[in-house]
Amino acid sequence: MGRHGTQSRRGAALVVAAGLLASGAHAEEASAACTATLSGKRVMVRPEARAFISPELDRLVRLGLAGKLEVELTLWRRRAFWFDAHVDSARVTQVLAFTHEGYLLDGRELTGGVGILELERVAWTLDARPEADEHFVVQVEVRLQVVTAASLGRMARWLTQGESSSSGTPVLGSLLRSVAEDLARQASARCNVSRQP
């Protein structure tokens, strides 16, 4: 294939990448939330991800791509006039997919849609029963990624038929990384741990 064919495929890759980047620009802001309770020595956390599925991510997942939800939770003990003390952490990875039955989160059907994703609960057991004046807080960080820079790079190599050319390659790599980051949604939240009566 001649130089003209390679340039047109490279141009097509840039158009696809720019279209993906532009379409996600008007999406609603993603947010995270959580509720946490302390009962005896056990802390239970229920995290949520809100507005994580932008119209573009919805389209990609409906086309068959899976979304990877990474949730990181950290339990902190509050300390007056000092930094909070780290107590424990947990990391949970969940898969968001679309089938003919609708959206699934780790195989569980989301009957209420994807506006609010109720994520996997996490529980910690403390070493000792906390004193009445001890207070805890949970930090939740959620990240959803449907398309990675590597998968976009494979698509670009396919479109350019693997030809290596010094012109445009660094620009294309930067653009693909930007598109992948734009298609990733993330948010964080903190919630106080309330005590069960």
N, C-alpha and C positions, 0 to 999 in steps of 0.2 A: 504494500500500500504506500502511496506516495506521501509527500510532505503535506499536501492539502488535506488528505484524509486524517492524518494525525492531528493536525491543527483543528479540524472541525470536531473531532472527538474530545480534544482537550477543551475546546470552547463549550461543548455540550456538558462536560463535567463541571466547568465553572458556572454555567447557567443553572444546572441542577443544584449545586451547592449554594449559589446565591439565592435561588428560589426557596430552598429550605430555611436559609438564614432569615430572609425577609418575612416569611410566613409566620414565624414564631414571635415576631416583634410585638404583636398586639395582644398576646395572651395575658390572662388574668394572673395576678401575682400569687405564687405558691406560698403556702404557710403550713406550719406544723403546730400541733397542740398535744397536750397530754393531761391525764389525770393520774394521780398517784396517791395511794393510801398505805398507811402503816397499821398493821394489826399484830400485836405482840412483837415478834422479832422479824416479821415478814413484811417486805415492801413490794407492793404490786403496782405496776405501771401499765397504763393503756395509752399507747401513742396513736396519733391520727395524722394523716397527710391530707391537706385540703387544697383543692384547685391545682393538683399536680399534673392533670392531663390536659394539656393545651390542645387546641384543635389540630395542630400539626402532629403532635404525639399520638392523639387519638387516631388519626388517619394511618400513621405508621404501624401502630399496634393492630389495627383492624386489617392491615395488609399482611399480617403474619409475623411481624417482628415482636420479640418479647421484651418487656421492660424489666430492668433489674432495679429493685428498690433496696437500697442499703440504709439500714437504720442503726444508728449508734446511740446508746443510752448510757448516761453516766450519773451515778448517785453521789451526791455531795452532802457532807454534814456541815451545817452552817456554824461559823465561829464568829463571835462578836469581835469587832475591831481587828480582824485578821483574815487571811485568805480562807476560803472554805476548804475542808479536808476531803480528799478523794476517798470514797468508801468502796465503790465497785463499778464495773463497766460491763456492758454487753453489746455485742454486735449481731444483728439479725439481717439476713439477706432473703428477700422474697421476690417471687417472679410474678409479674403482671402479664397476662396473655388474653387474647380474644379468641373465642370459638363461636360456633353457630348458636350456642346457648347464651352467649354474652361474655362479659368480662369475668375473668377468674384471677384470684390472688392466691397463689400457691395451691391451685386446684379448687379453692372455695369460691362458689359463685357469688358475685357481688350483686345482689338483688336490688340494692338501693342506688346503683350506678357508681360512678367513679368520682363524684364531687367531693365526697369525704371517704377516704380509705381508712378503715379501721385496721391498724397494723397488728402484728403479733404481740401479745402481752408478754411482759417480762417480769419475773419475780426474783427478788434477792432475799436471802435470809441473813440477818445481821448476827454477829458473834454473840451479842448480849442484848437483852431488852433495853431499849433506850430510856434515859431518864426523862422525866416530865418536861424539863426545860430544854431538851435537845430538839433541834429542828433540822429537817432535811429538804433538799431540793433535787430535782431531776432535770438534767440537760438532755434534750432530744435533738438529734441531727438526722435529717432524712434527705436522701438523694435518689432521684430516679433518672436512669439513663436508658434510652432505647437504642440509640445509634452511637457507636464509638468511632473515634477518629480512625482506628485500624480498619473497621468495616467500610468507612467512607473511602479510605485509601485503597482498599481492594477494589471498590467500585471504580475509582478513578483509574487504577491500573488496567482494569478490564476495558474501560472506555478508551484508553489510549493504547490498548493492546500491549502493555508492558514496555513500551519504548521509553528509553531513557534519553532525556534531553535536558541540557543545562538551563534552557530558557523556560522560566515559569514554574519549575519544580518546587523551589522553596516557597513561592507565592501560593501554589496550589496546596502544599502541605500546611501552611499557616491557615489558609482558608478552610481546609477540611477540619483542622483542630477547632477553629472558631465555630464552625457549624455544629460539630459534635458537642461543644460546650453549650451552645445555644439550645440544643435539643435535650440537654440535661436540666432538670429542675431540682432545686434544693432549698431547704428551709430549716430553721432551727427554732426551738422554743425551750422555755424553762417553766416548770410547774412545781409549786410547793407540795410537799407530802403532807396530806391531812391524816389525822389520827382517827381510827375507828373507835367509837365509844365502847 
